[in-house]
């Protein structure tokens, strides 16, 4: 596993939330469908081409597995700043072909050459970042993407309608009760705290559209919505 710059801007995954992250789908019944959609967006564009694919914020590898399954000929590099989660991903035999990098995402992107990547995928990562970091990251994504390249971001990209958002936020919080039936019922409280921090960093559809423009992407599309979550994709425009 390659080690790069490890500047943490968020320590929320260094505790039990990170150790037991794979329990999250118990509270989010749509989790698997979301991961499939992230991979499907890229597969539809490149089918089985031997592309260069970078996953930002791979965590324990839940999204990575979907990417490898959907794009078996892709050269996948999965990046995360949390060693505790990356170590879990590395142990998965399905991911033996993946190059894992322990690094801050922005620091990693800045080291890539211009127009060197065909596709960038991310699942449940970007919303954790402050707005200024998100903007800097998408600027770098646009730089490293080849013309015609794809960004597929499945995340808490909340509706711009504030009343609709709060309704979905409330419903999603109630799903966290599922942790009460696990060996770690305390995760309900830890995830509730996490959700309210997410709200302070609120990542909206309007901001995501703007960030796709920052990355030089057109054909911006929002696919299915699952509560506060959706998949947004864009294609890098030719110069």
DRENPA-3360 file (N, C-alpha, C; in nm, 2 decimals, always signed):
BEGIN
1 = XXXXXXXX = +0.08/-0.12/+0.00/+0.00/+0.00/+0.00/+0.09/+0.12/+0.00 ~ +0.06/+0.21/-0.09/+0.14/+0.34/-0.10/+0.09/+0.43/+0.01 ~ +0.19/+0.50/+0.06/+0.16/+0.61/+0.16/+0.19/+0.74/+0.10 ~ +0.10/+0.83/+0.11/+0.12/+0.97/+0.06/+0.09/+1.07/+0.17 ~ +0.07/+1.19/+0.13/+0.04/+1.29/+0.24/-0.09/+1.25/+0.31 ~ -0.08/+1.26/+0.45/-0.19/+1.21/+0.53/-0.24/+1.32/+0.62 ~ -0.29/+1.43/+0.55/-0.34/+1.54/+0.62/-0.49/+1.52/+0.65 ~ -0.53/+1.50/+0.77/-0.67/+1.47/+0.80/-0.74/+1.60/+0.82;
9 = XXXXXXXX = -0.85/+1.62/+0.76/-0.94/+1.73/+0.78/-1.06/+1.69/+0.86 ~ -1.08/+1.56/+0.88/-1.20/+1.50/+0.95/-1.15/+1.38/+1.02 ~ -1.17/+1.37/+1.15/-1.13/+1.26/+1.23/-1.25/+1.17/+1.27 ~ -1.37/+1.19/+1.21/-1.49/+1.12/+1.25/-1.49/+0.97/+1.22 ~ -1.39/+0.93/+1.13/-1.39/+0.79/+1.10/-1.27/+0.71/+1.17 ~ -1.21/+0.78/+1.26/-1.09/+0.71/+1.33/-1.14/+0.64/+1.46 ~ -1.27/+0.65/+1.49/-1.32/+0.58/+1.61/-1.40/+0.46/+1.56 ~ -1.50/+0.42/+1.65/-1.58/+0.30/+1.62/-1.66/+0.31/+1.49;
17 = XXXXXXXX = -1.70/+0.43/+1.45/-1.77/+0.45/+1.33/-1.69/+0.39/+1.21 ~ -1.56/+0.42/+1.21/-1.47/+0.37/+1.11/-1.44/+0.22/+1.12 ~ -1.42/+0.17/+1.24/-1.40/+0.03/+1.27/-1.52/-0.06/+1.22 ~ -1.64/-0.01/+1.25/-1.76/-0.09/+1.23/-1.84/-0.03/+1.11 ~ -1.77/+0.04/+1.02/-1.84/+0.11/+0.91/-1.92/+0.01/+0.83 ~ -1.88/-0.11/+0.81/-1.95/-0.21/+0.73/-2.09/-0.24/+0.78 ~ -2.12/-0.20/+0.91/-2.26/-0.22/+0.96/-2.36/-0.11/+0.91 ~ -2.31/-0.01/+0.85/-2.39/+0.11/+0.81/-2.51/+0.06/+0.72;
25 = XXXXXXXX = -2.49/-0.03/+0.62/-2.60/-0.08/+0.54/-2.72/-0.13/+0.61 ~ -2.70/-0.17/+0.74/-2.82/-0.21/+0.82/-2.92/-0.10/+0.84 ~ -2.86/+0.02/+0.85/-2.94/+0.14/+0.88/-2.99/+0.21/+0.75 ~ -2.92/+0.17/+0.64/-2.95/+0.23/+0.51/-2.99/+0.12/+0.41 ~ -3.11/+0.08/+0.40/-3.15/-0.03/+0.31/-3.12/-0.01/+0.17 ~ -3.10/+0.11/+0.13/-3.07/+0.14/-0.01/-2.92/+0.14/-0.04 ~ -2.83/+0.12/+0.06/-2.69/+0.13/+0.05/-2.63/+0.05/-0.07 ~ -2.68/-0.07/-0.09/-2.62/-0.15/-0.20/-2.66/-0.10/-0.33;
33 = XXXXXXXX = -2.79/-0.05/-0.35/-2.83/+0.01/-0.47/-2.75/+0.13/-0.51 ~ -2.72/+0.21/-0.41/-2.64/+0.33/-0.43/-2.50/+0.30/-0.49 ~ -2.44/+0.20/-0.42/-2.30/+0.16/-0.47/-2.31/+0.10/-0.61 ~ -2.41/+0.02/-0.64/-2.43/-0.03/-0.78/-2.44/+0.08/-0.88 ~ -2.52/+0.19/-0.84/-2.54/+0.30/-0.93/-2.41/+0.38/-0.96 ~ -2.33/+0.40/-0.86/-2.20/+0.46/-0.88/-2.12/+0.39/-0.98 ~ -2.11/+0.26/-0.97/-2.03/+0.18/-1.07/-2.10/+0.18/-1.21 ~ -2.23/+0.17/-1.21/-2.31/+0.16/-1.33/-2.29/+0.28/-1.42;
41 = XXXXXXXX = -2.28/+0.40/-1.36/-2.26/+0.52/-1.44/-2.13/+0.51/-1.52 ~ -2.03/+0.46/-1.46/-1.90/+0.45/-1.53/-1.90/+0.33/-1.63 ~ -1.96/+0.22/-1.59/-1.97/+0.11/-1.68/-2.05/+0.14/-1.81 ~ -2.15/+0.22/-1.80/-2.23/+0.26/-1.92/-2.15/+0.34/-2.02 ~ -2.05/+0.41/-1.97/-1.97/+0.50/-2.05/-1.85/+0.42/-2.11 ~ -1.79/+0.33/-2.04/-1.67/+0.26/-2.08/-1.69/+0.11/-2.10 ~ -1.80/+0.05/-2.07/-1.83/-0.09/-2.08/-1.71/-0.17/-2.01 ~ -1.63/-0.24/-2.10/-1.53/-0.32/-2.04/-1.39/-0.27/-2.08;
49 = XXXXXXXX = -1.38/-0.14/-2.11/-1.25/-0.09/-2.15/-1.15/-0.09/-2.04 ~ -1.02/-0.10/-2.07/-0.91/-0.10/-1.97/-0.88/+0.04/-1.92 ~ -0.97/+0.10/-1.85/-0.96/+0.24/-1.81/-0.87/+0.26/-1.69 ~ -0.83/+0.38/-1.67/-0.77/+0.43/-1.54/-0.87/+0.49/-1.45 ~ -0.90/+0.43/-1.34/-1.01/+0.47/-1.25/-0.95/+0.50/-1.11 ~ -0.99/+0.62/-1.06/-0.95/+0.66/-0.92/-1.07/+0.67/-0.84 ~ -1.07/+0.60/-0.72/-1.18/+0.61/-0.62/-1.13/+0.70/-0.51 ~ -1.21/+0.80/-0.48/-1.17/+0.89/-0.37/-1.26/+0.86/-0.25;
57 = XXXXXXXX = -1.19/+0.83/-0.14/-1.25/+0.80/-0.01/-1.31/+0.66/-0.01 ~ -1.22/+0.56/-0.04/-1.27/+0.42/-0.06/-1.32/+0.36/+0.07 ~ -1.27/+0.41/+0.19/-1.31/+0.35/+0.31/-1.28/+0.21/+0.33 ~ -1.37/+0.12/+0.36/-1.35/-0.02/+0.38/-1.37/-0.10/+0.25 ~ -1.39/-0.03/+0.14/-1.40/-0.10/+0.01/-1.53/-0.14/-0.04 ~ -1.64/-0.09/+0.02/-1.77/-0.13/-0.02/-1.80/-0.08/-0.16 ~ -1.77/+0.04/-0.19/-1.79/+0.09/-0.33/-1.68/+0.03/-0.42 ~ -1.56/+0.01/-0.37/-1.45/-0.05/-0.46/-1.49/-0.18/-0.51;
65 = XXXXXXXX = -1.56/-0.27/-0.43/-1.60/-0.40/-0.48/-1.69/-0.39/-0.60 ~ -1.79/-0.29/-0.59/-1.88/-0.27/-0.70/-1.81/-0.23/-0.83 ~ -1.71/-0.14/-0.81/-1.63/-0.09/-0.93/-1.55/-0.20/-0.99 ~ -1.49/-0.28/-0.91/-1.41/-0.40/-0.97/-1.50/-0.50/-1.04 ~ -1.61/-0.52/-0.98/-1.71/-0.62/-1.04/-1.76/-0.57/-1.18 ~ -1.79/-0.44/-1.18/-1.85/-0.38/-1.30/-1.75/-0.35/-1.41 ~ -1.62/-0.33/-1.37/-1.52/-0.29/-1.46/-1.39/-0.37/-1.44 ~ -1.40/-0.50/-1.47/-1.29/-0.59/-1.44/-1.16/-0.56/-1.51;
73 = XXXXXXXX = -1.16/-0.49/-1.62/-1.03/-0.45/-1.69/-0.98/-0.32/-1.64 ~ -1.05/-0.25/-1.56/-1.00/-0.12/-1.51/-0.88/-0.13/-1.42 ~ -0.79/-0.03/-1.43/-0.68/-0.02/-1.33/-0.73/+0.08/-1.23 ~ -0.76/+0.02/-1.11/-0.83/+0.09/-1.00/-0.73/+0.13/-0.89 ~ -0.73/+0.26/-0.86/-0.65/+0.31/-0.75/-0.75/+0.37/-0.65 ~ -0.75/+0.32/-0.52/-0.84/+0.36/-0.42/-0.77/+0.43/-0.31 ~ -0.82/+0.55/-0.28/-0.75/+0.64/-0.19/-0.83/+0.67/-0.07 ~ -0.77/+0.67/+0.05/-0.84/+0.71/+0.17/-0.74/+0.76/+0.27;
81 = XXXXXXXX = -0.78/+0.85/+0.36/-0.69/+0.91/+0.46/-0.69/+0.83/+0.59 ~ -0.79/+0.74/+0.61/-0.81/+0.67/+0.73/-0.74/+0.53/+0.72 ~ -0.63/+0.51/+0.79/-0.56/+0.38/+0.78/-0.65/+0.27/+0.84 ~ -0.73/+0.30/+0.94/-0.81/+0.19/+1.00/-0.91/+0.14/+0.91 ~ -0.96/+0.22/+0.81/-1.06/+0.17/+0.72/-0.99/+0.11/+0.60 ~ -0.88/+0.16/+0.56/-0.80/+0.11/+0.44/-0.75/-0.03/+0.47 ~ -0.71/-0.05/+0.59/-0.66/-0.19/+0.63/-0.77/-0.29/+0.61 ~ -0.89/-0.25/+0.64/-1.01/-0.35/+0.62/-1.03/-0.38/+0.47;
89 = XXXXXXXX = -1.02/-0.27/+0.39/-1.03/-0.29/+0.25/-0.93/-0.39/+0.19 ~ -0.80/-0.37/+0.24/-0.69/-0.45/+0.18/-0.71/-0.59/+0.21 ~ -0.78/-0.63/+0.32/-0.80/-0.77/+0.35/-0.90/-0.84/+0.27 ~ -0.97/-0.77/+0.19/-1.07/-0.83/+0.10/-1.01/-0.89/-0.02 ~ -1.02/-1.02/-0.04/-0.96/-1.09/-0.15/-1.01/-1.05/-0.29 ~ -1.13/-0.99/-0.29/-1.19/-0.94/-0.41/-1.12/-0.82/-0.46 ~ -1.04/-0.76/-0.38/-0.97/-0.63/-0.41/-0.82/-0.65/-0.43 ~ -0.78/-0.77/-0.45/-0.63/-0.79/-0.47/-0.57/-0.71/-0.58;
97 = XXXXXXXX = -0.65/-0.68/-0.68/-0.60/-0.61/-0.80/-0.59/-0.46/-0.78 ~ -0.65/-0.41/-0.67/-0.66/-0.26/-0.65/-0.53/-0.21/-0.58 ~ -0.49/-0.09/-0.63/-0.38/-0.02/-0.57/-0.43/+0.07/-0.46 ~ -0.40/+0.05/-0.33/-0.45/+0.13/-0.23/-0.35/+0.24/-0.19 ~ -0.40/+0.36/-0.17/-0.31/+0.47/-0.13/-0.36/+0.54/+0.00 ~ -0.28/+0.54/+0.10/-0.32/+0.62/+0.22/-0.27/+0.76/+0.20 ~ -0.37/+0.85/+0.18/-0.34/+0.99/+0.15/-0.47/+1.08/+0.17 ~ -0.44/+1.20/+0.20/-0.54/+1.30/+0.18/-0.58/+1.31/+0.03;
105 = XXXXXXXX = -0.71/+1.32/+0.00/-0.76/+1.31/-0.13/-0.70/+1.42/-0.22 ~ -0.71/+1.54/-0.17/-0.66/+1.66/-0.25/-0.51/+1.65/-0.28 ~ -0.44/+1.61/-0.18/-0.29/+1.59/-0.19/-0.26/+1.49/-0.30 ~ -0.34/+1.38/-0.30/-0.32/+1.28/-0.40/-0.35/+1.33/-0.54 ~ -0.46/+1.40/-0.56/-0.50/+1.45/-0.69/-0.40/+1.54/-0.74 ~ -0.34/+1.63/-0.66/-0.25/+1.73/-0.70/-0.12/+1.67/-0.76 ~ -0.09/+1.54/-0.72/+0.03/+1.48/-0.77/+0.01/+1.40/-0.90 ~ -0.12/+1.39/-0.95/-0.14/+1.33/-1.08/-0.12/+1.42/-1.19;
113 = XXXXXXXX = -0.07/+1.36/-1.31/-0.06/+1.44/-1.43/-0.19/+1.49/-1.49 ~ -0.18/+1.60/-1.56/-0.30/+1.64/-1.63/-0.36/+1.53/-1.72 ~ -0.49/+1.53/-1.73/-0.56/+1.44/-1.83/-0.50/+1.30/-1.82 ~ -0.49/+1.24/-1.70/-0.43/+1.11/-1.69/-0.53/+1.00/-1.64 ~ -0.66/+1.04/-1.61/-0.75/+0.96/-1.55/-0.88/+0.95/-1.64 ~ -0.94/+0.83/-1.66/-1.06/+0.82/-1.74/-1.18/+0.84/-1.65 ~ -1.18/+0.79/-1.53/-1.30/+0.80/-1.44/-1.26/+0.82/-1.30 ~ -1.35/+0.90/-1.23/-1.33/+0.92/-1.08/-1.46/+0.88/-1.02;
121 = XXXXXXXX = -1.45/+0.80/-0.92/-1.57/+0.75/-0.84/-1.56/+0.79/-0.70 ~ -1.67/+0.81/-0.63/-1.66/+0.84/-0.49/-1.80/+0.81/-0.43 ~ -1.80/+0.74/-0.31/-1.92/+0.71/-0.24/-1.92/+0.75/-0.10 ~ -2.01/+0.84/-0.06/-2.02/+0.88/+0.08/-1.90/+0.95/+0.13 ~ -1.83/+1.03/+0.05/-1.71/+1.09/+0.10/-1.71/+1.24/+0.09 ~ -1.74/+1.30/-0.02/-1.72/+1.44/-0.05/-1.80/+1.52/+0.05 ~ -1.92/+1.48/+0.09/-2.00/+1.56/+0.18/-1.94/+1.58/+0.32 ~ -1.84/+1.50/+0.35/-1.77/+1.51/+0.48/-1.67/+1.63/+0.48;
129 = XXXXXXXX = -1.64/+1.69/+0.36/-1.54/+1.79/+0.35/-1.60/+1.93/+0.36 ~ -1.53/+2.03/+0.41/-1.58/+2.17/+0.41/-1.60/+2.21/+0.26 ~ -1.68/+2.31/+0.24/-1.71/+2.36/+0.11/-1.59/+2.40/+0.03 ~ -1.49/+2.47/+0.09/-1.38/+2.52/+0.02/-1.29/+2.40/-0.02 ~ -1.29/+2.29/+0.06/-1.21/+2.17/+0.02/-1.28/+2.10/-0.10 ~ -1.41/+2.09/-0.09/-1.48/+2.03/-0.20/-1.45/+2.10/-0.33 ~ -1.45/+2.23/-0.33/-1.43/+2.31/-0.45/-1.29/+2.29/-0.51 ~ -1.19/+2.29/-0.42/-1.05/+2.26/-0.46/-1.04/+2.12/-0.52;
137 = XXXXXXXX = -1.11/+2.02/-0.45/-1.10/+1.88/-0.50/-1.16/+1.87/-0.64 ~ -1.28/+1.93/-0.67/-1.34/+1.92/-0.80/-1.25/+1.99/-0.90 ~ -1.19/+2.10/-0.87/-1.10/+2.17/-0.96/-0.99/+2.07/-1.00 ~ -0.93/+2.00/-0.91/-0.83/+1.90/-0.94/-0.88/+1.78/-1.02 ~ -1.00/+1.74/-0.99/-1.06/+1.63/-1.06/-1.07/+1.67/-1.21 ~ -1.12/+1.79/-1.23/-1.13/+1.84/-1.37/-0.99/+1.84/-1.44 ~ -0.89/+1.88/-1.37/-0.75/+1.88/-1.43/-0.70/+1.75/-1.47 ~ -0.73/+1.65/-1.38/-0.67/+1.51/-1.41/-0.75/+1.43/-1.50;
145 = XXXXXXXX = -0.88/+1.46/-1.52/-0.97/+1.39/-1.61/-0.93/+1.41/-1.75 ~ -0.94/+1.30/-1.83/-0.93/+1.32/-1.97/-1.06/+1.37/-2.03 ~ -1.05/+1.44/-2.14/-1.18/+1.48/-2.21/-1.26/+1.36/-2.24 ~ -1.39/+1.37/-2.20/-1.48/+1.25/-2.21/-1.48/+1.16/-2.09 ~ -1.39/+1.20/-1.99/-1.38/+1.12/-1.87/-1.51/+1.15/-1.78 ~ -1.53/+1.06/-1.68/-1.65/+1.06/-1.60/-1.62/+1.08/-1.45 ~ -1.71/+1.16/-1.39/-1.71/+1.17/-1.24/-1.84/+1.11/-1.20 ~ -1.84/+1.01/-1.11/-1.96/+0.95/-1.05/-1.95/+0.96/-0.90;
153 = XXXXXXXX = -2.04/+1.05/-0.85/-2.03/+1.08/-0.70/-2.16/+1.04/-0.64 ~ -2.16/+0.93/-0.56/-2.28/+0.89/-0.48/-2.26/+0.94/-0.34 ~ -2.35/+1.03/-0.30/-2.33/+1.10/-0.17/-2.45/+1.16/-0.11 ~ -2.44/+1.21/+0.01/-2.54/+1.29/+0.07/-2.54/+1.43/+0.00 ~ -2.61/+1.43/-0.11/-2.63/+1.56/-0.19/-2.77/+1.59/-0.17 ~ -2.80/+1.68/-0.08/-2.94/+1.70/-0.03/-3.02/+1.79/-0.12 ~ -3.15/+1.77/-0.12/-3.24/+1.86/-0.20/-3.22/+2.01/-0.16 ~ -3.24/+2.09/-0.26/-3.23/+2.24/-0.23/-3.35/+2.29/-0.16;
161 = XXXXXXXX = -3.46/+2.21/-0.17/-3.58/+2.24/-0.09/-3.56/+2.20/+0.05 ~ -3.55/+2.31/+0.14/-3.52/+2.28/+0.28/-3.62/+2.20/+0.35 ~ -3.75/+2.22/+0.32/-3.85/+2.14/+0.39/-3.85/+1.99/+0.35 ~ -3.82/+1.97/+0.23/-3.81/+1.83/+0.18/-3.68/+1.77/+0.24 ~ -3.58/+1.84/+0.25/-3.45/+1.79/+0.31/-3.47/+1.75/+0.46 ~ -3.54/+1.84/+0.54/-3.56/+1.80/+0.68/-3.64/+1.68/+0.70 ~ -3.74/+1.66/+0.61/-3.82/+1.54/+0.62/-3.74/+1.42/+0.59 ~ -3.66/+1.42/+0.49/-3.57/+1.31/+0.45/-3.47/+1.29/+0.56;
169 = XXXXXXXX = -3.41/+1.39/+0.62/-3.31/+1.39/+0.72/-3.37/+1.31/+0.85 ~ -3.49/+1.35/+0.88/-3.56/+1.29/+1.00/-3.58/+1.14/+0.97 ~ -3.63/+1.11/+0.85/-3.66/+0.97/+0.82/-3.53/+0.88/+0.82 ~ -3.42/+0.94/+0.78/-3.29/+0.87/+0.77/-3.24/+0.85/+0.92 ~ -3.26/+0.95/+1.00/-3.21/+0.93/+1.14/-3.29/+0.82/+1.21 ~ -3.41/+0.80/+1.18/-3.49/+0.70/+1.24/-3.44/+0.56/+1.20 ~ -3.38/+0.55/+1.08/-3.32/+0.42/+1.04/-3.20/+0.38/+1.12 ~ -3.14/+0.48/+1.19/-3.02/+0.44/+1.27/-3.06/+0.36/+1.39;
177 = XXXXXXXX = -3.19/+0.35/+1.42/-3.23/+0.26/+1.53/-3.19/+0.11/+1.50 ~ -3.16/+0.08/+1.38/-3.12/-0.06/+1.34/-3.00/-0.10/+1.42 ~ -2.92/-0.01/+1.46/-2.80/-0.04/+1.54/-2.83/-0.10/+1.68 ~ -2.95/-0.08/+1.72/-2.99/-0.13/+1.86/-2.99/-0.28/+1.86 ~ -3.01/-0.34/+1.74/-3.01/-0.49/+1.74/-2.88/-0.55/+1.70 ~ -2.77/-0.48/+1.71/-2.64/-0.53/+1.68/-2.56/-0.54/+1.81 ~ -2.44/-0.58/+1.80/-2.35/-0.59/+1.91/-2.29/-0.45/+1.95 ~ -2.32/-0.35/+1.87/-2.27/-0.22/+1.90/-2.39/-0.12/+1.90;
185 = XXXXXXXX = -2.48/-0.13/+1.99/-2.59/-0.03/+1.99/-2.55/+0.11/+2.01 ~ -2.43/+0.13/+2.06/-2.38/+0.27/+2.08/-2.35/+0.34/+1.95 ~ -2.35/+0.26/+1.84/-2.32/+0.32/+1.71/-2.44/+0.42/+1.67 ~ -2.56/+0.39/+1.72/-2.67/+0.48/+1.69/-2.64/+0.62/+1.73 ~ -2.59/+0.64/+1.85/-2.56/+0.77/+1.90/-2.44/+0.83/+1.83 ~ -2.34/+0.75/+1.79/-2.22/+0.80/+1.72/-2.26/+0.85/+1.58 ~ -2.35/+0.77/+1.52/-2.39/+0.81/+1.38/-2.49/+0.93/+1.38 ~ -2.57/+0.94/+1.49/-2.65/+1.06/+1.50/-2.57/+1.19/+1.51;
193 = XXXXXXXX = -2.46/+1.18/+1.59/-2.37/+1.29/+1.60/-2.31/+1.32/+1.47 ~ -2.27/+1.22/+1.39/-2.21/+1.23/+1.26/-2.31/+1.30/+1.17 ~ -2.43/+1.26/+1.17/-2.53/+1.32/+1.08/-2.55/+1.47/+1.11 ~ -2.54/+1.51/+1.23/-2.56/+1.66/+1.26/-2.44/+1.74/+1.22 ~ -2.32/+1.68/+1.22/-2.20/+1.74/+1.17/-2.22/+1.75/+1.02 ~ -2.27/+1.65/+0.95/-2.30/+1.65/+0.81/-2.39/+1.77/+0.77 ~ -2.49/+1.79/+0.86/-2.58/+1.90/+0.83/-2.51/+2.03/+0.84 ~ -2.42/+2.05/+0.93/-2.34/+2.18/+0.93/-2.26/+2.20/+0.80;
201 = XXXXXXXX = -2.22/+2.09/+0.74/-2.14/+2.09/+0.62/-2.23/+2.07/+0.50 ~ -2.35/+2.09/+0.51/-2.46/+2.06/+0.41/-2.41/+2.07/+0.27 ~ -2.42/+1.96/+0.20/-2.38/+1.95/+0.05/-2.51/+1.94/-0.03 ~ -2.54/+2.05/-0.10/-2.67/+2.06/-0.17/-2.66/+2.02/-0.32 ~ -2.77/+2.00/-0.38/-2.77/+1.97/-0.53/-2.71/+2.09/-0.60 ~ -2.75/+2.21/-0.56/-2.70/+2.34/-0.63/-2.55/+2.34/-0.62 ~ -2.49/+2.31/-0.50/-2.35/+2.32/-0.49/-2.28/+2.21/-0.58 ~ -2.34/+2.09/-0.58/-2.29/+1.98/-0.67/-2.29/+2.02/-0.81;
209 = XXXXXXXX = -2.39/+2.08/-0.86/-2.40/+2.13/-1.00/-2.29/+2.23/-1.03 ~ -2.27/+2.32/-0.93/-2.16/+2.42/-0.95/-2.02/+2.35/-0.95 ~ -2.00/+2.25/-0.87/-1.87/+2.18/-0.86/-1.85/+2.10/-0.99 ~ -1.95/+2.05/-1.05/-1.93/+1.98/-1.18/-1.88/+2.08/-1.28 ~ -1.94/+2.20/-1.28/-1.90/+2.31/-1.37/-1.75/+2.35/-1.34 ~ -1.71/+2.35/-1.22/-1.57/+2.38/-1.18/-1.48/+2.28/-1.24 ~ -1.53/+2.15/-1.24/-1.44/+2.04/-1.29/-1.45/+2.04/-1.45 ~ -1.52/+2.13/-1.51/-1.53/+2.13/-1.65/-1.62/+2.02/-1.71;
217 = XXXXXXXX = -1.72/+1.98/-1.63/-1.80/+1.87/-1.67/-1.94/+1.92/-1.72 ~ -1.99/+1.86/-1.83/-2.12/+1.88/-1.87/-2.20/+1.75/-1.86 ~ -2.32/+1.75/-1.92/-2.41/+1.63/-1.91/-2.43/+1.59/-1.77 ~ -2.45/+1.69/-1.68/-2.47/+1.66/-1.54/-2.60/+1.60/-1.51 ~ -2.60/+1.49/-1.44/-2.72/+1.41/-1.42/-2.73/+1.36/-1.27 ~ -2.85/+1.38/-1.22/-2.88/+1.32/-1.09/-2.97/+1.20/-1.11 ~ -2.92/+1.08/-1.06/-3.00/+0.96/-1.08/-3.10/+0.94/-0.96 ~ -3.13/+0.82/-0.93/-3.23/+0.80/-0.82/-3.20/+0.87/-0.69;
225 = XXXXXXXX = -3.30/+0.91/-0.62/-3.28/+0.97/-0.49/-3.32/+0.86/-0.38 ~ -3.23/+0.84/-0.29/-3.26/+0.76/-0.17/-3.24/+0.85/-0.05 ~ -3.35/+0.89/+0.00/-3.36/+0.98/+0.12/-3.26/+1.10/+0.09 ~ -3.16/+1.12/+0.17/-3.07/+1.24/+0.15/-2.97/+1.22/+0.05 ~ -2.97/+1.10/-0.01/-2.86/+1.06/-0.10/-2.90/+1.04/-0.24 ~ -2.80/+1.07/-0.33/-2.83/+1.05/-0.48/-2.69/+1.03/-0.54 ~ -2.69/+1.00/-0.67/-2.57/+0.99/-0.75/-2.57/+1.09/-0.85 ~ -2.47/+1.17/-0.85/-2.45/+1.28/-0.95/-2.33/+1.24/-1.04;
233 = XXXXXXX = -2.35/+1.26/-1.17/-2.24/+1.23/-1.27/-2.23/+1.34/-1.37 ~ -2.11/+1.35/-1.42/-2.08/+1.45/-1.52/-1.97/+1.40/-1.61 ~ -1.96/+1.45/-1.74/-1.86/+1.41/-1.84/-1.78/+1.53/-1.87 ~ -1.65/+1.51/-1.86/-1.55/+1.62/-1.89/-1.56/+1.66/-2.03 ~ -1.58/+1.79/-2.05/-1.59/+1.85/-2.18/-1.46/+1.85/-2.25 ~ -1.46/+1.84/-2.38/-1.34/+1.85/-2.46/-1.31/+2.00/-2.47 ~ -1.18/+2.03/-2.47/-1.13/+2.17/-2.47/-1.16/+2.23/-2.61;
% end
